[in-house]
Structure formats: structure tokens, C-alpha cells
Amino acid sequence: MLAEALGTGLELVGGWLDCGRSVARRIGAQVVDPLARLAGLGPAPRTPAGDPPPTDEPDGGEAEPQSRVEEAKYYLGPPHAPAARYADRESGELPRAYGYDRVVLLPRDPWWVFAYWEITPTTRVQALRALGAEAEGARELLRVYDVTFITFTGDNAWQSFDVELPPGADRWYLKVARPAASFCVEIGLATPGGRFLPLARSNVVTTPRATPSPDTTVRWVEITPGAVRETARAWDGTPLAGMAPESTAEVSEGRSRSSDAHAPRTAR
């Protein structure tokens, strides 16, 4: 009885010793050995970090099952690759300027257009030098040209008018008061003597109509096997479903037309 208890105790102590030896070997492989290699005191590692713990038994030998189980408790798995670094995103704010001269014109409604622009400091300095003595008292302004139905060359507009700008302005609403007309603008320097030196010219825009289009012609396209026929007729406000030509087959078979499905609903 005593011998049996003593044997069990020895086996338990042996298991603890094996576990301690495994932990010590693991700590040595991960902490002591790298420090020794950095100091130039230890041999090069035999296995890469993160590999399964080596066994004491040579290949083909039988390792103690209890020792392998204890070592497996402290196996951390293969090392993970470091997370990829991403460049910080830039701020969502747009830059104040882009570094080149331009004027952009946009139609807002039949009576107003909107202009925004950028003129670099270099261009302004060169313009003042070009004016010479006339640069004294020069002011910046927008010149608006009516170029309806013409190709604008700089001096053939139907009419024009000037809008003086406050210092530092880079956008402006312009009242043109002419629906269905085409316009472009130039930004430049005007001297007290009446000289105008343009710095940049915009695109040409056309304001929309202020009334519905006078063209009330309705164009119908009839597609039949082997032929396509187009017809045009004036529209007097009658729903298009009532004006669409009907084929004999549609009437006889009672099929509805697509124009019927999209006809305006009448108030009940």
C-alpha cells in the first residue's frame, strides 16, 4: 500500500518536472536565446520562431505522451504577418486654388448665370507690368458678352456690360435677363483711361427658355415588318394615347397600348 502511494507520488512529481522543463525550454527559446544571439553568445536558431516545439526524441522515436501534451499547452501557433500599413487619407476639403488661370460660366435660370474663376498671382503681376504707367488705378472686373448665334472672337459680340469686383472675389452671380441667349465672360483689368486687358475667357453657355417650347410637333414612328414609317403632326394638348395610330390587330384583339398605360390620369 505504501509502495503504491509512493509510486503514484513519484509519477506526479515526474510529470511536474517534465512540465517545468518544457516551460523552461520554451521560455529559453523565446527570450534567453534571442538575447544571447543578439549579444553574440549563442548559436543560430535551429527552427524558426513559431514552429511546433521540437521533441527530445530523434526521428522515429517515441516521445512521452504526457510531455507532448504539456508542451502543446504553450504552443502559440505560427507567427502572423504584421498588418499592412495604409497611408492616411487626405482631408476632404477641396483646395482653395489649383494654380492655373480659368473662368467657368454656368447657367442658373433664364435670367441669371454664375461665374467662378482663378487667376494666379504671376498672371496678375505680368498684367500690371504690361499696363506700365496705366496700371495706376486699374481695377478688376468681369466683362459679359452676348454671343447668341455667333462665334465669338473677342470683338464681335452683340453687346456687353461690365461688373466691377471687390478685392479677393472669385465667384459672382450675373444677371443677364435674356432667356434663350448665349453668353461668355472675360475677367481682366480696366484702366482709368478705358483700356481693358483680359486675363482669361470663359466657356459659352446658353440660358434656358422662360416659356414652354413653341414646337408642338409630335413625331410618330410606326414599325412594321420590313418597313419603318415616320409621321409628324401638331399637338393640341390632347393626351397622346388618344392620338396614337391604332392597328386593326390591336383593336380586334383588345390589346392595350403602352401609351394608354402612361396616359395622364384624370381627376375624380
C-alpha positions as CSV (number, residue, x, y, z in Angstrom):
1,M,0.0,0.0,0.0
2,L,2.8,2.4,1.0
3,A,4.8,1.4,-2.1
4,E,1.8,2.0,-4.3
5,A,1.3,5.5,-2.9
6,L,5.0,6.3,-3.2
7,G,5.0,5.3,-6.8
8,T,2.0,7.4,-7.6
9,G,3.6,10.4,-5.9
10,L,6.8,9.9,-7.8
11,E,4.9,9.8,-11.1
12,L,3.1,13.0,-10.2
13,V,6.4,14.7,-9.3
14,G,7.9,13.4,-12.6
15,G,5.0,14.9,-14.5
16,W,5.6,18.3,-12.8
17,L,9.2,18.2,-13.6
18,D,8.5,17.4,-17.2
19,C,6.1,20.3,-17.4
20,G,8.6,22.6,-15.7
21,R,11.3,21.5,-18.1
22,S,9.0,22.2,-21.1
23,V,8.2,25.6,-19.8
24,A,11.8,26.5,-19.2
25,R,12.8,25.3,-22.7
26,R,10.0,27.3,-24.2
27,I,11.0,30.5,-22.3
28,G,14.6,29.9,-23.2
29,A,13.8,29.6,-26.9
30,Q,11.7,32.7,-26.9
31,V,13.5,35.0,-24.5
32,V,17.0,33.9,-23.5
33,D,18.2,32.5,-26.9
34,P,17.3,35.7,-28.9
35,L,19.1,37.8,-26.2
36,A,22.1,35.6,-26.4
37,R,22.2,35.7,-30.2
38,L,21.9,39.5,-30.1
39,A,24.9,39.5,-27.7
40,G,26.8,37.1,-29.9
41,L,26.9,34.4,-27.2
42,G,24.7,31.7,-28.5
43,P,24.3,29.5,-31.6
44,A,21.9,30.3,-34.5
45,P,18.4,29.1,-34.0
46,R,17.7,25.6,-35.4
47,T,14.0,26.2,-36.1
48,P,12.1,29.3,-37.0
49,A,10.1,31.1,-34.3
50,G,6.5,29.9,-34.0
51,D,7.2,26.4,-35.3
52,P,5.8,23.5,-33.1
53,P,8.1,22.7,-30.1
54,P,10.8,20.2,-31.0
55,T,10.9,16.9,-29.2
56,D,13.8,15.4,-27.4
57,E,13.4,12.1,-29.2
58,P,15.2,11.6,-32.6
59,D,13.1,11.0,-35.7
60,G,11.3,7.7,-35.5
61,G,11.5,7.6,-31.7
62,E,8.6,7.6,-29.3
63,A,8.2,10.7,-27.2
64,E,6.4,10.6,-23.9
65,P,2.7,11.3,-24.5
66,Q,2.4,13.4,-21.3
67,S,5.3,15.6,-22.3
68,R,3.9,16.3,-25.7
69,V,0.5,17.2,-24.2
70,E,2.1,19.6,-21.7
71,E,4.2,21.2,-24.4
72,A,1.2,21.7,-26.6
73,K,-0.4,23.8,-24.0
74,Y,2.2,26.6,-24.6
75,Y,2.4,26.4,-28.4
76,L,1.3,29.8,-29.7
77,G,1.0,28.8,-33.4
78,P,2.8,30.3,-36.4
79,P,3.7,34.0,-36.3
80,H,1.2,36.3,-38.0
81,A,2.4,38.8,-40.7
82,P,2.2,42.4,-39.5
83,A,-0.9,44.3,-40.6
84,A,-0.4,46.3,-43.7
85,R,0.0,50.0,-43.2
86,Y,-2.3,52.3,-45.1
87,A,-1.5,55.9,-46.0
88,D,-3.5,58.4,-44.1
89,R,-6.4,59.7,-46.1
90,E,-6.2,63.4,-47.1
91,S,-8.6,65.9,-45.7
92,G,-12.0,66.1,-47.5
93,E,-11.6,69.8,-48.0
94,L,-11.1,71.0,-51.6
95,P,-8.0,73.2,-52.2
96,R,-8.6,76.9,-52.4
97,A,-6.8,77.2,-55.7
98,Y,-5.4,74.8,-58.4
99,G,-2.6,77.1,-59.8
100,Y,-3.8,77.9,-63.3
101,D,-5.9,80.6,-64.9
102,R,-9.5,79.9,-65.8
103,V,-13.1,81.2,-65.8
104,V,-16.1,78.9,-65.7
105,L,-19.6,80.0,-66.6
106,L,-22.8,78.1,-65.6
107,P,-26.4,78.9,-66.5
108,R,-28.6,79.1,-63.4
109,D,-32.0,80.0,-64.9
110,P,-33.4,82.1,-67.8
111,W,-32.2,85.3,-66.3
112,W,-29.1,84.5,-64.3
113,V,-25.7,82.9,-64.9
114,F,-23.0,82.0,-62.3
115,A,-19.2,82.5,-62.8
116,Y,-16.2,81.4,-60.8
117,W,-12.6,81.8,-61.6
118,E,-8.9,81.6,-60.6
119,I,-6.2,84.0,-61.7
120,T,-2.7,83.2,-60.4
121,P,-0.6,86.0,-58.8
122,T,2.0,85.6,-61.6
123,T,-0.6,86.4,-64.2
124,R,-1.7,89.5,-62.3
125,V,1.9,90.7,-61.9
126,Q,2.6,90.2,-65.6
127,A,-0.6,92.1,-66.5
128,L,0.3,95.1,-64.3
129,R,3.8,95.2,-65.9
130,A,2.2,95.1,-69.4
131,L,0.0,98.1,-68.5
132,G,3.0,100.1,-67.4
133,A,2.1,103.6,-66.2
134,E,-1.6,102.8,-66.8
135,A,-1.5,100.2,-64.0
136,E,-2.1,103.0,-61.5
137,G,-5.8,102.9,-60.6
138,A,-6.5,99.7,-62.6
139,R,-9.4,97.7,-61.3
140,E,-10.5,94.1,-61.8
141,L,-13.8,93.4,-63.5
142,L,-15.9,90.9,-65.4
143,R,-17.0,91.8,-68.9
144,V,-20.1,89.8,-70.1
145,Y,-20.6,89.3,-73.8
146,D,-23.9,88.4,-75.6
147,V,-22.7,85.9,-78.3
148,T,-26.0,84.5,-79.4
149,F,-25.7,82.7,-82.7
150,I,-22.1,83.9,-83.4
151,T,-18.6,82.5,-83.0
152,F,-17.0,84.9,-80.5
153,T,-13.6,86.3,-81.5
154,G,-13.2,88.9,-78.8
155,D,-14.7,91.9,-80.6
156,N,-17.9,90.8,-82.4
157,A,-20.4,90.4,-79.5
158,W,-23.9,91.8,-79.9
159,Q,-23.5,93.7,-76.7
160,S,-21.5,93.6,-73.5
161,F,-21.6,95.1,-70.0
162,D,-19.1,95.2,-67.1
163,V,-19.3,94.1,-63.5
164,E,-16.8,95.6,-61.0
165,L,-15.5,93.1,-58.5
166,P,-14.5,93.7,-54.9
167,P,-10.9,92.7,-53.9
168,G,-10.5,88.9,-53.4
169,A,-13.7,87.9,-55.2
170,D,-13.5,84.5,-57.0
171,R,-17.2,83.9,-57.8
172,W,-20.2,86.0,-58.9
173,Y,-23.9,85.8,-60.0
174,L,-24.5,87.8,-63.1
175,K,-28.0,89.0,-64.1
176,V,-28.2,88.7,-67.9
177,A,-32.0,89.0,-68.2
178,R,-32.1,87.3,-71.6
179,P,-33.7,83.8,-71.8
180,A,-32.6,81.5,-74.6
181,A,-29.4,83.6,-75.3
182,S,-25.7,82.7,-75.3
183,F,-23.1,84.4,-73.1
184,C,-19.4,84.3,-72.2
185,V,-17.3,86.4,-69.8
186,E,-13.8,87.6,-69.6
187,I,-12.1,88.6,-66.4
188,G,-9.5,91.4,-66.7
189,L,-8.1,94.7,-65.7
190,A,-9.7,98.0,-66.7
191,T,-7.6,101.2,-66.5
192,P,-9.0,104.7,-65.8
193,G,-8.3,105.6,-69.4
194,G,-10.7,103.0,-70.7
195,R,-8.3,100.2,-71.6
196,F,-9.3,96.6,-70.9
197,L,-6.7,93.9,-70.6
198,P,-8.3,90.4,-70.4
199,L,-6.7,87.8,-68.2
200,A,-8.9,84.7,-69.0
201,R,-12.0,83.9,-71.0
202,S,-14.8,81.5,-70.0
203,N,-16.8,78.9,-71.9
204,V,-20.1,79.8,-73.7
205,V,-23.4,79.0,-72.1
206,T,-27.0,79.3,-73.2
207,T,-29.8,80.3,-70.8
208,P,-32.9,78.2,-70.9
209,R,-36.3,79.4,-72.2
210,A,-38.6,81.2,-69.9
211,T,-41.7,79.6,-71.6
212,P,-42.6,76.2,-72.9
213,S,-41.2,75.4,-76.4
214,P,-43.4,76.7,-79.2
215,D,-42.6,73.5,-81.2
216,T,-45.7,71.3,-80.5
217,T,-45.0,68.8,-83.3
218,V,-45.4,65.2,-82.3
219,R,-43.4,62.7,-84.2
220,W,-44.7,59.1,-84.5
221,V,-42.7,56.1,-85.6
222,E,-44.5,53.1,-86.8
223,I,-42.5,49.9,-87.1
224,T,-43.9,47.2,-89.3
225,P,-42.2,44.0,-90.6
226,G,-39.8,45.2,-93.3
227,A,-40.6,49.0,-93.0
228,V,-40.3,51.9,-90.7
229,R,-42.6,54.9,-91.3
230,E,-42.4,58.3,-89.6
231,T,-45.2,60.8,-89.4
232,A,-45.4,64.3,-87.8
233,R,-48.5,66.2,-86.6
234,A,-49.2,69.1,-84.4
235,W,-50.2,68.5,-80.8
236,D,-53.2,70.5,-79.5
237,G,-53.0,69.3,-75.9
238,T,-55.0,66.1,-76.4
239,P,-53.5,63.1,-74.4
240,L,-51.1,61.2,-76.7
241,A,-52.9,58.0,-76.1
242,G,-55.9,59.4,-78.0
243,M,-53.8,60.5,-80.9
244,A,-51.7,57.3,-81.4
245,P,-52.5,55.4,-84.6
246,E,-54.1,52.0,-83.9
247,S,-53.6,48.9,-85.9
248,T,-56.5,46.7,-86.8
249,A,-54.9,43.8,-84.9
250,E,-54.8,45.7,-81.7
251,V,-58.4,46.7,-81.9
252,S,-59.7,43.3,-82.8
253,E,-57.6,41.5,-80.1
254,G,-58.3,44.1,-77.4
255,R,-54.7,44.6,-76.6
256,S,-53.8,47.8,-74.7
257,R,-51.1,50.1,-76.0
258,S,-48.1,51.4,-74.0
259,S,-49.3,54.9,-74.4
260,D,-52.5,54.0,-72.7
261,A,-50.6,52.8,-69.7
262,H,-48.8,56.1,-69.4
263,A,-51.7,58.4,-70.2
264,P,-52.3,61.3,-67.7
265,R,-54.8,60.4,-65.0
266,T,-58.0,62.4,-64.9
267,A,-59.1,63.9,-61.6
268,R,-62.0,62.1,-59.9
